[in-house]
Amino acid sequence: MSTESMERGRRKSRVGVVVSDGRDKTVTVEVPSSFSHPRYDKVVRRSTKLHAHDEANDAKIGDTVRIAEIRPISKQKRWRVVEIVERAR
């Protein structure tokens, strides 16, 4: 098997911070990313907000969570909360 076909079946996972938990069984997670600019070699920081399914309503604002890609649950939800890495203080 080639590495390309092995990667195809794997689900993406990200680590981010919960910024909203107002909806039932849904949290909004802000996932940071950084990359080096191709021309100027400056580190560019960006972030993406993803909506994740939280079945137990466990995650609260400020918690660091790991989310994994899943099949679409609703119009915006394509991720689910796998674990709470760190609780907010």
N, CA, C and O atoms as a Tinker XYZ file with bonds, in Angstrom:
   356  protein
     1  N      0.832000   -1.196000    0.000000    73     2
     2  CA     0.000000    0.000000    0.000000    64     1     3
     3  C      0.870000    1.251000    0.000000    63     2     4     5
     4  O      1.874000    1.323000    0.708000    81     3
     5  N      0.481000    2.214000   -0.786000    73     3     6
     6  CA     1.226000    3.466000   -0.799000    64     5     7
     7  C      0.807000    4.347000    0.380000    63     6     8     9
     8  O     -0.249000    4.146000    0.979000    81     7
     9  N      1.642000    5.308000    0.692000    73     7    10
    10  CA     1.330000    6.189000    1.820000    64     9    11
    11  C      0.105000    7.047000    1.520000    63    10    12    13
    12  O     -0.601000    7.464000    2.438000    81    11
    13  N     -0.150000    7.314000    0.236000    73    11    14
    14  CA    -1.314000    8.129000   -0.116000    64    13    15
    15  C     -2.614000    7.412000    0.233000    63    14    16    17
    16  O     -3.534000    8.035000    0.763000    81    15
    17  N     -2.704000    6.123000   -0.053000    73    15    18
    18  CA    -3.931000    5.390000    0.251000    64    17    19
    19  C     -4.091000    5.173000    1.755000    63    18    20    21
    20  O     -5.217000    5.068000    2.243000    81    19
    21  N     -2.981000    5.104000    2.497000    73    19    22
    22  CA    -3.076000    4.965000    3.947000    64    21    23
    23  C     -3.601000    6.260000    4.577000    63    22    24    25
    24  O     -4.372000    6.218000    5.536000    81    23
    25  N     -3.183000    7.403000    4.040000    73    23    26
    26  CA    -3.619000    8.696000    4.569000    64    25    27
    27  C     -5.093000    8.954000    4.285000    63    26    28    29
    28  O     -5.749000    9.683000    5.029000    81    27
    29  N     -5.613000    8.370000    3.225000    73    27    30
    30  CA    -6.978000    8.661000    2.800000    64    29    31
    31  C     -7.998000    8.289000    3.865000    63    30    32    33
    32  O     -8.977000    9.013000    4.047000    81    31
    33  N     -7.801000    7.190000    4.568000    73    31    34
    34  CA    -8.768000    6.719000    5.548000    64    33    35
    35  C     -8.648000    7.377000    6.905000    63    34    36    37
    36  O     -9.562000    7.266000    7.722000    81    35
    37  N     -7.559000    8.052000    7.166000    73    35    38
    38  CA    -7.353000    8.649000    8.485000    64    37    39
    39  C     -8.191000    9.898000    8.654000    63    38    40    41
    40  O     -8.362000   10.687000    7.725000    81    39
    41  N     -8.713000   10.060000    9.863000    73    39    42
    42  CA    -9.492000   11.258000   10.145000    64    41    43
    43  C     -8.596000   12.319000   10.750000    63    42    44    45
    44  O     -7.714000   12.018000   11.554000    81    43
    45  N     -8.825000   13.552000   10.363000    73    43    46
    46  CA    -8.029000   14.647000   10.895000    64    45    47
    47  C     -8.423000   14.904000   12.342000    63    46    48    49
    48  O     -9.577000   14.713000   12.727000    81    47
    49  N     -7.459000   15.336000   13.134000    73    47    50
    50  CA    -7.781000   15.764000   14.490000    64    49    51
    51  C     -7.042000   17.061000   14.765000    63    50    52    53
    52  O     -5.945000   17.286000   14.255000    81    51
    53  N     -7.650000   17.902000   15.568000    73    51    54
    54  CA    -7.092000   19.209000   15.900000    64    53    55
    55  C     -7.235000   19.445000   17.397000    63    54    56    57
    56  O     -8.068000   18.822000   18.056000    81    55
    57  N     -6.417000   20.349000   17.930000    73    55    58
    58  CA    -6.513000   20.748000   19.327000    64    57    59
    59  C     -6.791000   22.237000   19.345000    63    58    60    61
    60  O     -6.120000   23.010000   18.661000    81    59
    61  N     -7.790000   22.643000   20.133000    73    59    62
    62  CA    -8.149000   24.047000   20.192000    64    61    63
    63  C     -8.827000   24.391000   21.503000    63    62    64    65
    64  O     -8.986000   23.544000   22.383000    81    63
    65  N     -9.226000   25.655000   21.617000    73    63    66
    66  CA    -9.845000   26.165000   22.839000    64    65    67
    67  C    -11.311000   26.460000   22.570000    63    66    68    69
    68  O    -11.656000   27.053000   21.548000    81    67
    69  N    -12.174000   26.045000   23.494000    73    67    70
    70  CA   -13.606000   26.290000   23.367000    64    69    71
    71  C    -13.872000   27.779000   23.601000    63    70    72    73
    72  O    -13.504000   28.328000   24.640000    81    71
    73  N    -14.518000   28.429000   22.619000    73    71    74
    74  CA   -14.840000   29.850000   22.756000    64    73    75
    75  C    -16.332000   30.086000   22.952000    63    74    76    77
    76  O    -16.735000   31.190000   23.319000    81    75
    77  N    -17.165000   29.063000   22.712000    73    75    78
    78  CA   -18.597000   29.194000   22.928000    64    77    79
    79  C    -19.196000   27.833000   23.242000    63    78    80    81
    80  O    -18.865000   26.835000   22.603000    81    79
    81  N    -20.095000   27.802000   24.251000    73    79    82
    82  CA   -20.781000   26.548000   24.575000    64    81    83
    83  C    -22.274000   26.788000   24.796000    63    82    84    85
    84  O    -22.924000   26.057000   25.543000    81    83
    85  N    -22.802000   27.804000   24.150000    73    83    86
    86  CA   -24.180000   28.219000   24.385000    64    85    87
    87  C    -25.229000   27.285000   23.818000    63    86    88    89
    88  O    -26.344000   27.241000   24.338000    81    87
    89  N    -24.918000   26.546000   22.783000    73    87    90
    90  CA   -25.911000   25.681000   22.138000    64    89    91
    91  C    -25.881000   24.280000   22.736000    63    90    92    93
    92  O    -24.881000   23.865000   23.322000    81    91
    93  N    -26.971000   23.568000   22.585000    73    91    94
    94  CA   -27.077000   22.219000   23.135000    64    93    95
    95  C    -26.245000   21.244000   22.303000    63    94    96    97
    96  O    -26.409000   21.155000   21.086000    81    95
    97  N    -25.360000   20.521000   22.966000    73    95    98
    98  CA   -24.508000   19.492000   22.345000    64    97    99
    99  C    -23.589000   20.030000   21.260000    63    98   100   101
   100  O    -23.144000   19.275000   20.395000    81    99
   101  N    -23.302000   21.316000   21.296000    73    99   102
   102  CA   -22.409000   21.926000   20.302000    64   101   103
   103  C    -21.475000   22.912000   20.987000    63   102   104   105
   104  O    -21.900000   23.686000   21.844000    81   103
   105  N    -20.207000   22.882000   20.610000    73   103   106
   106  CA   -19.254000   23.874000   21.081000    64   105   107
   107  C    -18.540000   24.467000   19.878000    63   106   108   109
   108  O    -18.394000   23.813000   18.846000    81   107
   109  N    -18.096000   25.710000   20.018000    73   107   110
   110  CA   -17.292000   26.343000   18.994000    64   109   111
   111  C    -15.852000   26.326000   19.475000    63   110   112   113
   112  O    -15.548000   26.807000   20.567000    81   111
   113  N    -14.961000   25.766000   18.654000    73   111   114
   114  CA   -13.566000   25.592000   19.033000    64   113   115
   115  C    -12.699000   26.434000   18.113000    63   114   116   117
   116  O    -12.820000   26.359000   16.891000    81   115
   117  N    -11.821000   27.239000   18.710000    73   115   118
   118  CA   -10.886000   28.040000   17.938000    64   117   119
   119  C     -9.568000   27.285000   17.839000    63   118   120   121
   120  O     -8.919000   27.010000   18.848000    81   119
   121  N     -9.182000   26.952000   16.608000    73   119   122
   122  CA    -7.974000   26.159000   16.362000    64   121   123
   123  C     -6.908000   27.070000   15.756000    63   122   124   125
   124  O     -7.086000   27.564000   14.643000    81   123
   125  N     -5.792000   27.305000   16.477000    73   123   126
   126  CA    -4.737000   28.169000   15.934000    64   125   127
   127  C     -3.845000   27.420000   14.949000    63   126   128   129
   128  O     -3.679000   26.203000   15.043000    81   127
   129  N     -3.280000   28.158000   14.012000    73   127   130
   130  CA    -2.293000   27.579000   13.100000    64   129   131
   131  C     -1.260000   28.649000   12.787000    63   130   132   133
   132  O     -1.559000   29.843000   12.803000    81   131
   133  N     -0.052000   28.210000   12.503000    73   131   134
   134  CA     0.998000   29.151000   12.140000    64   133   135
   135  C      1.854000   28.538000   11.035000    63   134   136   137
   136  O      2.053000   27.325000   10.971000    81   135
   137  N      2.347000   29.410000   10.177000    73   135   138
   138  CA     3.210000   28.948000    9.094000    64   137   139
   139  C      4.192000   30.052000    8.749000    63   138   140   141
   140  O      3.961000   31.221000    9.058000    81   139
   141  N      5.266000   29.681000    8.120000    73   139   142
   142  CA     6.277000   30.641000    7.718000    64   141   143
   143  C      5.892000   31.214000    6.354000    63   142   144   145
   144  O      5.575000   30.471000    5.425000    81   143
   145  N      5.922000   32.530000    6.246000    73   143   146
   146  CA     5.571000   33.163000    4.983000    64   145   147
   147  C      6.613000   32.785000    3.931000    63   146   148   149
   148  O      7.813000   32.865000    4.193000    81   147
   149  N      6.163000   32.374000    2.743000    73   147   150
   150  CA     7.110000   31.880000    1.744000    64   149   151
   151  C      8.161000   32.909000    1.302000    63   150   152   153
   152  O      9.297000   32.537000    1.009000    81   151
   153  N      7.804000   34.166000    1.252000    73   151   154
   154  CA     8.754000   35.163000    0.781000    64   153   155
   155  C      9.495000   35.847000    1.936000    63   154   156   157
   156  O     10.713000   36.019000    1.877000    81   155
   157  N      8.771000   36.230000    2.971000    73   155   158
   158  CA     9.361000   37.075000    4.004000    64   157   159
   159  C      9.844000   36.313000    5.231000    63   158   160   161
   160  O     10.433000   36.912000    6.131000    81   159
   161  N      9.609000   35.015000    5.286000    73   159   162
   162  CA    10.048000   34.167000    6.396000    64   161   163
   163  C      9.540000   34.629000    7.756000    63   162   164   165
   164  O     10.111000   34.275000    8.788000    81   163
   165  N      8.485000   35.408000    7.760000    73   163   166
   166  CA     7.872000   35.816000    9.020000    64   165   167
   167  C      6.829000   34.763000    9.391000    63   166   168   169
   168  O      6.162000   34.213000    8.515000    81   167
   169  N      6.688000   34.486000   10.679000    73   167   170
   170  CA     5.691000   33.517000   11.116000    64   169   171
   171  C      4.320000   34.184000   11.098000    63   170   172   173
   172  O      4.098000   35.196000   11.762000    81   171
   173  N      3.411000   33.602000   10.329000    73   171   174
   174  CA     2.056000   34.126000   10.213000    64   173   175
   175  C      1.149000   33.254000   11.072000    63   174   176   177
   176  O      1.140000   32.031000   10.930000    81   175
   177  N      0.381000   33.889000   11.968000    73   175   178
   178  CA    -0.522000   33.152000   12.844000    64   177   179
   179  C     -1.958000   33.420000   12.418000    63   178   180   181
   180  O     -2.371000   34.567000   12.242000    81   179
   181  N     -2.706000   32.337000   12.258000    73   179   182
   182  CA    -4.119000   32.444000   11.905000    64   181   183
   183  C     -4.890000   31.495000   12.807000    63   182   184   185
   184  O     -4.301000   30.630000   13.455000    81   183
   185  N     -6.202000   31.656000   12.850000    73   183   186
   186  CA    -7.015000   30.721000   13.614000    64   185   187
   187  C     -8.323000   30.469000   12.877000    63   186   188   189
   188  O     -8.807000   31.318000   12.129000    81   187
   189  N     -8.881000   29.289000   13.103000    73   187   190
   190  CA   -10.123000   28.882000   12.475000    64   189   191
   191  C    -11.117000   28.500000   13.557000    63   190   192   193
   192  O    -10.748000   27.851000   14.536000    81   191
   193  N    -12.361000   28.890000   13.394000    73   191   194
   194  CA   -13.408000   28.480000   14.333000    64   193   195
   195  C    -14.173000   27.324000   13.718000    63   194   196   197
   196  O    -14.691000   27.426000   12.607000    81   195
   197  N    -14.238000   26.215000   14.459000    73   195   198
   198  CA   -14.933000   25.026000   14.007000    64   197   199
   199  C    -16.045000   24.692000   14.992000    63   198   200   201
   200  O    -15.891000   24.888000   16.198000    81   199
   201  N    -17.158000   24.191000   14.484000    73   199   202
   202  CA   -18.259000   23.767000   15.337000    64   201   203
   203  C    -18.131000   22.268000   15.562000    63   202   204   205
   204  O    -18.002000   21.500000   14.609000    81   203
   205  N    -18.167000   21.855000   16.823000    73   203   206
   206  CA   -17.955000   20.444000   17.152000    64   205   207
   207  C    -19.114000   19.901000   17.973000    63   206   208   209
   208  O    -19.724000   20.617000   18.767000    81   207
   209  N    -19.404000   18.627000   17.767000    73   207   210
   210  CA   -20.476000   17.946000   18.492000    64   209   211
   211  C    -19.952000   17.483000   19.846000    63   210   212   213
   212  O    -18.941000   16.785000   19.922000    81   211
   213  N    -20.641000   17.874000   20.909000    73   211   214
   214  CA   -20.261000   17.498000   22.275000    64   213   215
   215  C    -21.458000   16.801000   22.910000    63   214   216   217
   216  O    -22.308000   17.446000   23.523000    81   215
   217  N    -21.517000   15.487000   22.759000    73   215   218
   218  CA   -22.692000   14.706000   23.159000    64   217   219
   219  C    -23.070000   14.904000   24.624000    63   218   220   221
   220  O    -24.253000   14.997000   24.951000    81   219
   221  N    -22.077000   14.967000   25.505000    73   219   222
   222  CA   -22.356000   15.024000   26.947000    64   221   223
   223  C    -22.435000   16.453000   27.486000    63   222   224   225
   224  O    -22.637000   16.647000   28.685000    81   223
   225  N    -22.282000   17.443000   26.628000    73   223   226
   226  CA   -22.235000   18.847000   27.071000    64   225   227
   227  C    -21.188000   19.052000   28.167000    63   226   228   229
   228  O    -21.421000   19.784000   29.129000    81   227
   229  N    -20.040000   18.403000   28.014000    73   227   230
   230  CA   -18.974000   18.441000   29.015000    64   229   231
   231  C    -18.083000   19.673000   28.898000    63   230   232   233
   232  O    -17.699000   20.260000   29.910000    81   231
   233  N    -17.757000   20.062000   27.680000    73   231   234
   234  CA   -16.773000   21.130000   27.460000    64   233   235
   235  C    -17.370000   22.490000   27.799000    63   234   236   237
   236  O    -18.518000   22.781000   27.463000    81   235
   237  N    -16.580000   23.309000   28.465000    73   235   238
   238  CA   -16.990000   24.664000   28.838000    64   237   239
   239  C    -16.027000   25.666000   28.212000    63   238   240   241
   240  O    -14.971000   25.286000   27.707000    81   239
   241  N    -16.392000   26.944000   28.243000    73   239   242
   242  CA   -15.558000   27.998000   27.660000    64   241   243
   243  C    -14.185000   28.003000   28.337000    63   242   244   245
   244  O    -14.086000   27.965000   29.564000    81   243
   245  N    -13.141000   28.050000   27.527000    73   243   246
   246  CA   -11.776000   28.077000   28.042000    64   245   247
   247  C    -11.104000   26.721000   28.086000    63   246   248   249
   248  O     -9.884000   26.648000   28.231000    81   247
   249  N    -11.872000   25.635000   27.964000    73   247   250
   250  CA   -11.277000   24.295000   27.972000    64   249   251
   251  C    -10.490000   24.057000   26.690000    63   250   252   253
   252  O    -10.886000   24.509000   25.615000    81   251
   253  N     -9.384000   23.351000   26.810000    73   251   254
   254  CA    -8.630000   22.908000   25.641000    64   253   255
   255  C     -9.125000   21.511000   25.288000    63   254   256   257
   256  O     -9.106000   20.611000   26.128000    81   255
   257  N     -9.570000   21.329000   24.042000    73   255   258
   258  CA   -10.166000   20.054000   23.635000    64   257   259
   259  C     -9.504000   19.526000   22.371000    63   258   260   261
   260  O     -8.941000   20.283000   21.579000    81   259
   261  N     -9.585000   18.207000   22.200000    73   259   262
   262  CA    -9.155000   17.562000   20.960000    64   261   263
   263  C    -10.420000   17.210000   20.199000    63   262   264   265
   264  O    -11.328000   16.589000   20.751000    81   263
   265  N    -10.486000   17.613000   18.908000    73   263   266
   266  CA   -11.648000   17.316000   18.086000    64   265   267
   267  C    -11.218000   16.469000   16.895000    63   266   268   269
   268  O    -10.082000   16.568000   16.432000    81   267
   269  N    -12.132000   15.636000   16.402000    73   267   270
   270  CA   -11.841000   14.752000   15.274000    64   269   271
   271  C    -12.899000   14.936000   14.195000    63   270   272   273
   272  O    -14.055000   15.248000   14.481000    81   271
   273  N    -12.483000   14.738000   12.962000    73   271   274
   274  CA   -13.370000   14.886000   11.821000    64   273   275
   275  C    -14.370000   13.734000   11.780000    63   274   276   277
   276  O    -14.007000   12.586000   12.039000    81   275
   277  N    -15.625000   14.035000   11.455000    73   275   278
   278  CA   -16.660000   13.004000   11.316000    64   277   279
   279  C    -17.537000   13.342000   10.122000    63   278   280   281
   280  O    -17.337000   14.358000    9.457000    81   279
   281  N    -18.509000   12.481000    9.860000    73   279   282
   282  CA   -19.468000   12.778000    8.803000    64   281   283
   283  C    -20.311000   13.978000    9.217000    63   282   284   285
   284  O    -20.436000   14.245000   10.412000    81   283
   285  N    -20.893000   14.708000    8.273000    73   283   286
   286  CA   -21.678000   15.886000    8.636000    64   285   287
   287  C    -22.864000   15.534000    9.518000    63   286   288   289
   288  O    -23.642000   14.635000    9.199000    81   287
   289  N    -22.997000   16.252000   10.635000    73   287   290
   290  CA   -24.127000   16.073000   11.546000    64   289   291
   291  C    -25.190000   17.121000   11.252000    63   290   292   293
   292  O    -26.384000   16.841000   11.350000    81   291
   293  N    -24.761000   18.324000   10.895000    73   291   294
   294  CA   -25.684000   19.396000   10.550000    64   293   295
   295  C    -25.016000   20.269000    9.502000    63   294   296   297
   296  O    -23.987000   19.899000    8.936000    81   295
   297  N    -25.605000   21.425000    9.247000    73   295   298
   298  CA   -25.073000   22.325000    8.226000    64   297   299
   299  C    -23.635000   22.734000    8.533000    63   298   300   301
   300  O    -22.819000   22.841000    7.618000    81   299
   301  N    -23.311000   22.967000    9.817000    73   299   302
   302  CA   -21.983000   23.447000   10.177000    64   301   303
   303  C    -21.122000   22.424000   10.897000    63   302   304   305
   304  O    -19.899000   22.562000   10.903000    81   303
   305  N    -21.715000   21.404000   11.504000    73   303   306
   306  CA   -20.933000   20.490000   12.344000    64   305   307
   307  C    -20.352000   19.327000   11.542000    63   306   308   309
   308  O    -21.081000   18.502000   10.992000    81   307
   309  N    -19.012000   19.285000   11.490000    73   307   310
   310  CA   -18.298000   18.172000   10.862000    64   309   311
   311  C    -17.203000   17.635000   11.775000    63   310   312   313
   312  O    -16.338000   16.880000   11.334000    81   311
   313  N    -17.239000   18.023000   13.044000    73   311   314
   314  CA   -16.231000   17.620000   14.012000    64   313   315
   315  C    -16.922000   17.163000   15.295000    63   314   316   317
   316  O    -18.060000   17.552000   15.558000    81   315
   317  N    -16.239000   16.340000   16.095000    73   315   318
   318  CA   -16.766000   15.961000   17.402000    64   317   319
   319  C    -15.662000   16.073000   18.433000    63   318   320   321
   320  O    -14.480000   15.947000   18.114000    81   319
   321  N    -16.059000   16.314000   19.679000    73   319   322
   322  CA   -15.099000   16.423000   20.772000    64   321   323
   323  C    -14.675000   15.019000   21.177000    63   322   324   325
   324  O    -15.505000   14.203000   21.576000    81   323
   325  N    -13.380000   14.742000   21.075000    73   323   326
   326  CA   -12.856000   13.427000   21.432000    64   325   327
   327  C    -12.516000   13.385000   22.916000    63   326   328   329
   328  O    -12.890000   12.452000   23.626000    81   327
   329  N    -11.791000   14.424000   23.380000    73   327   330
   330  CA   -11.394000   14.473000   24.796000    64   329   331
   331  C    -11.151000   15.918000   25.207000    63   330   332   333
   332  O    -10.873000   16.793000   24.388000    81   331
   333  N    -11.266000   16.122000   26.496000    73   331   334
   334  CA   -10.920000   17.431000   27.061000    64   333   335
   335  C     -9.493000   17.323000   27.561000    63   334   336   337
   336  O     -9.220000   16.624000   28.537000    81   335
   337  N     -8.576000   18.021000   26.886000    73   335   338
   338  CA    -7.165000   17.932000   27.200000    64   337   339
   339  C     -6.859000   18.634000   28.521000    63   338   340   341
   340  O     -6.136000   18.111000   29.369000    81   339
   341  N     -7.434000   19.848000   28.676000    73   339   342
   342  CA    -7.178000   20.615000   29.890000    64   341   343
   343  C     -8.403000   21.447000   30.212000    63   342   344   345
   344  O     -8.976000   22.094000   29.336000    81   343
   345  N     -8.799000   21.426000   31.475000    73   343   346
   346  CA    -9.936000   22.222000   31.923000    64   345   347
   347  C     -9.523000   23.677000   32.132000    63   346   348   349
   348  O     -8.373000   23.971000   32.457000    81   347
   349  N    -10.484000   24.581000   31.939000    73   347   350
   350  CA   -10.213000   26.002000   32.182000    64   349   351
   351  C    -10.087000   26.231000   33.688000    63   350   352   353
   352  O    -10.764000   25.580000   34.482000    81   351
   353  N     -9.220000   27.155000   34.066000    73   351   354
   354  CA    -9.041000   27.427000   35.481000    64   353   355
   355  C    -10.002000   28.484000   35.943000    63   354   356
   356  O    -10.001000   28.850000   37.118000    81   355
